[in-house]
Amino acid sequence: MKSIFICYGLAWFTAIIFVLVMAVQNGRSWLLSVGTLWYLPVGTAISLLIAALTLVSIFLNKGQS
């Protein structure tokens, strides 16, 4: 169970860092501009992809043991 929480934690951490990096690169008006709303789903998709891959690997490891 701990590994699942660690994986989700890493996924959220990655998404938050991604969003923060984009915010810093684009300045303080980042949240106000409409074009940058594209970055939020991209960050979310990346984190969901990481979470999905880690869950699949956990299930594969359980199946082997």
PDB file as gemmi writes it, atoms N, CA and C in Angstrom:
CRYST1    1.000    1.000    1.000  90.00  90.00  90.00 P 1                      
ATOM      1  N   MET A   1       0.832  -1.212   0.000  1.00  0.00           N  
ATOM      2  CA  MET A   1       0.000   0.000   0.000  1.00  0.00           C  
ATOM      3  C   MET A   1       0.863   1.256   0.000  1.00  0.00           C  
ATOM      4  N   LYS A   2       1.991   1.206   0.717  1.00  0.00           N  
ATOM      5  CA  LYS A   2       2.841   2.394   0.784  1.00  0.00           C  
ATOM      6  C   LYS A   2       3.324   2.814  -0.599  1.00  0.00           C  
ATOM      7  N   SER A   3       3.649   1.827  -1.446  1.00  0.00           N  
ATOM      8  CA  SER A   3       4.179   2.159  -2.769  1.00  0.00           C  
ATOM      9  C   SER A   3       3.147   2.909  -3.605  1.00  0.00           C  
ATOM     10  N   ILE A   4       1.857   2.582  -3.425  1.00  0.00           N  
ATOM     11  CA  ILE A   4       0.812   3.279  -4.172  1.00  0.00           C  
ATOM     12  C   ILE A   4       0.767   4.743  -3.760  1.00  0.00           C  
ATOM     13  N   PHE A   5       0.830   4.999  -2.444  1.00  0.00           N  
ATOM     14  CA  PHE A   5       0.804   6.384  -1.976  1.00  0.00           C  
ATOM     15  C   PHE A   5       2.037   7.142  -2.439  1.00  0.00           C  
ATOM     16  N   ILE A   6       3.179   6.480  -2.454  1.00  0.00           N  
ATOM     17  CA  ILE A   6       4.413   7.114  -2.925  1.00  0.00           C  
ATOM     18  C   ILE A   6       4.289   7.478  -4.397  1.00  0.00           C  
ATOM     19  N   CYS A   7       3.715   6.583  -5.197  1.00  0.00           N  
ATOM     20  CA  CYS A   7       3.560   6.835  -6.626  1.00  0.00           C  
ATOM     21  C   CYS A   7       2.639   8.023  -6.873  1.00  0.00           C  
ATOM     22  N   TYR A   8       1.503   8.067  -6.166  1.00  0.00           N  
ATOM     23  CA  TYR A   8       0.590   9.190  -6.329  1.00  0.00           C  
ATOM     24  C   TYR A   8       1.229  10.479  -5.846  1.00  0.00           C  
ATOM     25  N   GLY A   9       2.000  10.403  -4.778  1.00  0.00           N  
ATOM     26  CA  GLY A   9       2.695  11.585  -4.280  1.00  0.00           C  
ATOM     27  C   GLY A   9       3.675  12.126  -5.311  1.00  0.00           C  
ATOM     28  N   LEU A  10       4.423  11.218  -5.942  1.00  0.00           N  
ATOM     29  CA  LEU A  10       5.366  11.636  -6.974  1.00  0.00           C  
ATOM     30  C   LEU A  10       4.642  12.239  -8.172  1.00  0.00           C  
ATOM     31  N   ALA A  11       3.493  11.660  -8.540  1.00  0.00           N  
ATOM     32  CA  ALA A  11       2.733  12.175  -9.676  1.00  0.00           C  
ATOM     33  C   ALA A  11       2.242  13.595  -9.394  1.00  0.00           C  
ATOM     34  N   TRP A  12       1.667  13.812  -8.204  1.00  0.00           N  
ATOM     35  CA  TRP A  12       1.201  15.150  -7.834  1.00  0.00           C  
ATOM     36  C   TRP A  12       2.367  16.117  -7.754  1.00  0.00           C  
ATOM     37  N   PHE A  13       3.481  15.686  -7.180  1.00  0.00           N  
ATOM     38  CA  PHE A  13       4.668  16.524  -7.050  1.00  0.00           C  
ATOM     39  C   PHE A  13       5.157  16.961  -8.426  1.00  0.00           C  
ATOM     40  N   THR A  14       5.188  16.004  -9.377  1.00  0.00           N  
ATOM     41  CA  THR A  14       5.616  16.306 -10.739  1.00  0.00           C  
ATOM     42  C   THR A  14       4.699  17.343 -11.377  1.00  0.00           C  
ATOM     43  N   ALA A  15       3.391  17.178 -11.211  1.00  0.00           N  
ATOM     44  CA  ALA A  15       2.439  18.111 -11.800  1.00  0.00           C  
ATOM     45  C   ALA A  15       2.590  19.505 -11.196  1.00  0.00           C  
ATOM     46  N   ILE A  16       2.761  19.578  -9.872  1.00  0.00           N  
ATOM     47  CA  ILE A  16       2.905  20.879  -9.208  1.00  0.00           C  
ATOM     48  C   ILE A  16       4.179  21.572  -9.665  1.00  0.00           C  
ATOM     49  N   ILE A  17       5.282  20.837  -9.730  1.00  0.00           N  
ATOM     50  CA  ILE A  17       6.551  21.409 -10.188  1.00  0.00           C  
ATOM     51  C   ILE A  17       6.416  21.901 -11.624  1.00  0.00           C  
ATOM     52  N   PHE A  18       5.762  21.109 -12.476  1.00  0.00           N  
ATOM     53  CA  PHE A  18       5.560  21.478 -13.877  1.00  0.00           C  
ATOM     54  C   PHE A  18       4.806  22.797 -13.986  1.00  0.00           C  
ATOM     55  N   VAL A  19       3.714  22.916 -13.225  1.00  0.00           N  
ATOM     56  CA  VAL A  19       2.904  24.130 -13.262  1.00  0.00           C  
ATOM     57  C   VAL A  19       3.688  25.323 -12.725  1.00  0.00           C  
ATOM     58  N   LEU A  20       4.444  25.116 -11.657  1.00  0.00           N  
ATOM     59  CA  LEU A  20       5.236  26.203 -11.080  1.00  0.00           C  
ATOM     60  C   LEU A  20       6.316  26.677 -12.048  1.00  0.00           C  
ATOM     61  N   VAL A  21       6.972  25.736 -12.731  1.00  0.00           N  
ATOM     62  CA  VAL A  21       8.005  26.102 -13.704  1.00  0.00           C  
ATOM     63  C   VAL A  21       7.402  26.932 -14.829  1.00  0.00           C  
ATOM     64  N   MET A  22       6.221  26.507 -15.327  1.00  0.00           N  
ATOM     65  CA  MET A  22       5.547  27.269 -16.372  1.00  0.00           C  
ATOM     66  C   MET A  22       5.180  28.664 -15.870  1.00  0.00           C  
ATOM     67  N   ALA A  23       4.718  28.746 -14.626  1.00  0.00           N  
ATOM     68  CA  ALA A  23       4.327  30.031 -14.056  1.00  0.00           C  
ATOM     69  C   ALA A  23       5.526  30.970 -13.969  1.00  0.00           C  
ATOM     70  N   VAL A  24       6.663  30.432 -13.530  1.00  0.00           N  
ATOM     71  CA  VAL A  24       7.870  31.254 -13.396  1.00  0.00           C  
ATOM     72  C   VAL A  24       8.359  31.714 -14.766  1.00  0.00           C  
ATOM     73  N   GLN A  25       8.327  30.824 -15.739  1.00  0.00           N  
ATOM     74  CA  GLN A  25       8.822  31.160 -17.068  1.00  0.00           C  
ATOM     75  C   GLN A  25       7.961  32.237 -17.730  1.00  0.00           C  
ATOM     76  N   ASN A  26       6.667  32.220 -17.473  1.00  0.00           N  
ATOM     77  CA  ASN A  26       5.760  33.127 -18.169  1.00  0.00           C  
ATOM     78  C   ASN A  26       5.405  34.364 -17.355  1.00  0.00           C  
ATOM     79  N   GLY A  27       5.957  34.488 -16.157  1.00  0.00           N  
ATOM     80  CA  GLY A  27       5.723  35.680 -15.362  1.00  0.00           C  
ATOM     81  C   GLY A  27       4.448  35.604 -14.542  1.00  0.00           C  
ATOM     82  N   ARG A  28       4.154  36.694 -13.839  1.00  0.00           N  
ATOM     83  CA  ARG A  28       3.030  36.691 -12.902  1.00  0.00           C  
ATOM     84  C   ARG A  28       1.684  36.704 -13.609  1.00  0.00           C  
ATOM     85  N   SER A  29       1.625  37.167 -14.831  1.00  0.00           N  
ATOM     86  CA  SER A  29       0.348  37.226 -15.547  1.00  0.00           C  
ATOM     87  C   SER A  29      -0.034  35.875 -16.139  1.00  0.00           C  
ATOM     88  N   TRP A  30       0.733  34.829 -15.766  1.00  0.00           N  
ATOM     89  CA  TRP A  30       0.525  33.495 -16.336  1.00  0.00           C  
ATOM     90  C   TRP A  30      -0.886  32.992 -16.098  1.00  0.00           C  
ATOM     91  N   LEU A  31      -1.392  33.124 -14.859  1.00  0.00           N  
ATOM     92  CA  LEU A  31      -2.719  32.592 -14.550  1.00  0.00           C  
ATOM     93  C   LEU A  31      -3.823  33.395 -15.224  1.00  0.00           C  
ATOM     94  N   LEU A  32      -3.531  34.636 -15.604  1.00  0.00           N  
ATOM     95  CA  LEU A  32      -4.568  35.483 -16.171  1.00  0.00           C  
ATOM     96  C   LEU A  32      -4.730  35.279 -17.677  1.00  0.00           C  
ATOM     97  N   SER A  33      -3.666  34.859 -18.343  1.00  0.00           N  
ATOM     98  CA  SER A  33      -3.757  34.723 -19.796  1.00  0.00           C  
ATOM     99  C   SER A  33      -4.446  33.412 -20.179  1.00  0.00           C  
ATOM    100  N   VAL A  34      -5.279  33.470 -21.201  1.00  0.00           N  
ATOM    101  CA  VAL A  34      -6.104  32.320 -21.573  1.00  0.00           C  
ATOM    102  C   VAL A  34      -5.278  31.215 -22.218  1.00  0.00           C  
ATOM    103  N   GLY A  35      -4.276  31.591 -22.988  1.00  0.00           N  
ATOM    104  CA  GLY A  35      -3.487  30.610 -23.723  1.00  0.00           C  
ATOM    105  C   GLY A  35      -2.791  29.611 -22.825  1.00  0.00           C  
ATOM    106  N   THR A  36      -2.427  30.044 -21.612  1.00  0.00           N  
ATOM    107  CA  THR A  36      -1.671  29.166 -20.737  1.00  0.00           C  
ATOM    108  C   THR A  36      -2.555  28.163 -20.015  1.00  0.00           C  
ATOM    109  N   LEU A  37      -3.888  28.264 -20.167  1.00  0.00           N  
ATOM    110  CA  LEU A  37      -4.763  27.236 -19.605  1.00  0.00           C  
ATOM    111  C   LEU A  37      -4.448  25.873 -20.212  1.00  0.00           C  
ATOM    112  N   TRP A  38      -3.791  25.895 -21.375  1.00  0.00           N  
ATOM    113  CA  TRP A  38      -3.373  24.661 -22.039  1.00  0.00           C  
ATOM    114  C   TRP A  38      -2.379  23.888 -21.177  1.00  0.00           C  
ATOM    115  N   TYR A  39      -1.566  24.602 -20.392  1.00  0.00           N  
ATOM    116  CA  TYR A  39      -0.532  23.940 -19.594  1.00  0.00           C  
ATOM    117  C   TYR A  39      -1.117  23.099 -18.468  1.00  0.00           C  
ATOM    118  N   LEU A  40      -2.269  23.517 -17.915  1.00  0.00           N  
ATOM    119  CA  LEU A  40      -2.851  22.784 -16.792  1.00  0.00           C  
ATOM    120  C   LEU A  40      -3.265  21.368 -17.172  1.00  0.00           C  
ATOM    121  N   PRO A  41      -4.036  21.163 -18.264  1.00  0.00           N  
ATOM    122  CA  PRO A  41      -4.347  19.787 -18.661  1.00  0.00           C  
ATOM    123  C   PRO A  41      -3.107  18.987 -19.042  1.00  0.00           C  
ATOM    124  N   VAL A  42      -2.097  19.640 -19.595  1.00  0.00           N  
ATOM    125  CA  VAL A  42      -0.869  18.915 -19.951  1.00  0.00           C  
ATOM    126  C   VAL A  42      -0.186  18.401 -18.693  1.00  0.00           C  
ATOM    127  N   GLY A  43      -0.073  19.255 -17.675  1.00  0.00           N  
ATOM    128  CA  GLY A  43       0.525  18.834 -16.419  1.00  0.00           C  
ATOM    129  C   GLY A  43      -0.276  17.730 -15.758  1.00  0.00           C  
ATOM    130  N   THR A  44      -1.606  17.865 -15.809  1.00  0.00           N  
ATOM    131  CA  THR A  44      -2.480  16.848 -15.233  1.00  0.00           C  
ATOM    132  C   THR A  44      -2.332  15.527 -15.985  1.00  0.00           C  
ATOM    133  N   ALA A  45      -2.278  15.609 -17.319  1.00  0.00           N  
ATOM    134  CA  ALA A  45      -2.141  14.396 -18.130  1.00  0.00           C  
ATOM    135  C   ALA A  45      -0.824  13.686 -17.831  1.00  0.00           C  
ATOM    136  N   ILE A  46       0.244  14.465 -17.658  1.00  0.00           N  
ATOM    137  CA  ILE A  46       1.543  13.872 -17.346  1.00  0.00           C  
ATOM    138  C   ILE A  46       1.479  13.140 -16.015  1.00  0.00           C  
ATOM    139  N   SER A  47       0.874  13.785 -15.007  1.00  0.00           N  
ATOM    140  CA  SER A  47       0.800  13.170 -13.676  1.00  0.00           C  
ATOM    141  C   SER A  47      -0.082  11.919 -13.695  1.00  0.00           C  
ATOM    142  N   LEU A  48      -1.207  11.980 -14.450  1.00  0.00           N  
ATOM    143  CA  LEU A  48      -2.080  10.811 -14.549  1.00  0.00           C  
ATOM    144  C   LEU A  48      -1.374   9.662 -15.261  1.00  0.00           C  
ATOM    145  N   LEU A  49      -0.579  10.000 -16.278  1.00  0.00           N  
ATOM    146  CA  LEU A  49       0.168   8.977 -17.009  1.00  0.00           C  
ATOM    147  C   LEU A  49       1.168   8.287 -16.086  1.00  0.00           C  
ATOM    148  N   ILE A  50       1.874   9.097 -15.273  1.00  0.00           N  
ATOM    149  CA  ILE A  50       2.830   8.527 -14.319  1.00  0.00           C  
ATOM    150  C   ILE A  50       2.112   7.614 -13.336  1.00  0.00           C  
ATOM    151  N   ALA A  51       0.965   8.090 -12.810  1.00  0.00           N  
ATOM    152  CA  ALA A  51       0.208   7.298 -11.839  1.00  0.00           C  
ATOM    153  C   ALA A  51      -0.268   5.987 -12.462  1.00  0.00           C  
ATOM    154  N   ALA A  52      -0.760   6.046 -13.702  1.00  0.00           N  
ATOM    155  CA  ALA A  52      -1.248   4.848 -14.377  1.00  0.00           C  
ATOM    156  C   ALA A  52      -0.110   3.842 -14.592  1.00  0.00           C  
ATOM    157  N   LEU A  53       1.039   4.330 -15.035  1.00  0.00           N  
ATOM    158  CA  LEU A  53       2.172   3.437 -15.280  1.00  0.00           C  
ATOM    159  C   LEU A  53       2.647   2.782 -13.993  1.00  0.00           C  
ATOM    160  N   THR A  54       2.671   3.561 -12.907  1.00  0.00           N  
ATOM    161  CA  THR A  54       3.137   2.987 -11.641  1.00  0.00           C  
ATOM    162  C   THR A  54       2.146   1.955 -11.114  1.00  0.00           C  
ATOM    163  N   LEU A  55       0.841   2.226 -11.270  1.00  0.00           N  
ATOM    164  CA  LEU A  55      -0.163   1.249 -10.830  1.00  0.00           C  
ATOM    165  C   LEU A  55      -0.051  -0.039 -11.633  1.00  0.00           C  
ATOM    166  N   VAL A  56       0.149   0.084 -12.945  1.00  0.00           N  
ATOM    167  CA  VAL A  56       0.298  -1.107 -13.785  1.00  0.00           C  
ATOM    168  C   VAL A  56       1.516  -1.911 -13.341  1.00  0.00           C  
ATOM    169  N   SER A  57       2.620  -1.212 -13.067  1.00  0.00           N  
ATOM    170  CA  SER A  57       3.831  -1.929 -12.645  1.00  0.00           C  
ATOM    171  C   SER A  57       3.623  -2.613 -11.300  1.00  0.00           C  
ATOM    172  N   ILE A  58       2.860  -1.986 -10.394  1.00  0.00           N  
ATOM    173  CA  ILE A  58       2.575  -2.597  -9.094  1.00  0.00           C  
ATOM    174  C   ILE A  58       1.780  -3.895  -9.289  1.00  0.00           C  
ATOM    175  N   PHE A  59       0.751  -3.840 -10.157  1.00  0.00           N  
ATOM    176  CA  PHE A  59      -0.062  -5.036 -10.393  1.00  0.00           C  
ATOM    177  C   PHE A  59       0.753  -6.141 -11.066  1.00  0.00           C  
ATOM    178  N   LEU A  60       1.655  -5.759 -11.973  1.00  0.00           N  
ATOM    179  CA  LEU A  60       2.503  -6.757 -12.622  1.00  0.00           C  
ATOM    180  C   LEU A  60       3.435  -7.402 -11.608  1.00  0.00           C  
ATOM    181  N   ASN A  61       3.972  -6.606 -10.693  1.00  0.00           N  
ATOM    182  CA  ASN A  61       4.865  -7.155  -9.664  1.00  0.00           C  
ATOM    183  C   ASN A  61       4.117  -8.096  -8.734  1.00  0.00           C  
ATOM    184  N   LYS A  62       2.862  -7.756  -8.405  1.00  0.00           N  
ATOM    185  CA  LYS A  62       2.070  -8.626  -7.538  1.00  0.00           C  
ATOM    186  C   LYS A  62       1.758  -9.947  -8.243  1.00  0.00           C  
ATOM    187  N   GLY A  63       1.548  -9.870  -9.570  1.00  0.00           N  
ATOM    188  CA  GLY A  63       1.239 -11.073 -10.322  1.00  0.00           C  
ATOM    189  C   GLY A  63       2.418 -12.022 -10.394  1.00  0.00           C  
ATOM    190  N   GLN A  64       3.635 -11.485 -10.440  1.00  0.00           N  
ATOM    191  CA  GLN A  64       4.829 -12.322 -10.540  1.00  0.00           C  
ATOM    192  C   GLN A  64       5.148 -13.007  -9.228  1.00  0.00           C  
ATOM    193  N   SER A  65       4.908 -12.334  -8.120  1.00  0.00           N  
ATOM    194  CA  SER A  65       5.305 -12.884  -6.820  1.00  0.00           C  
ATOM    195  C   SER A  65       4.377 -13.996  -6.344  1.00  0.00           C  
TER     196      SER A  65                                                      
END                                                                             
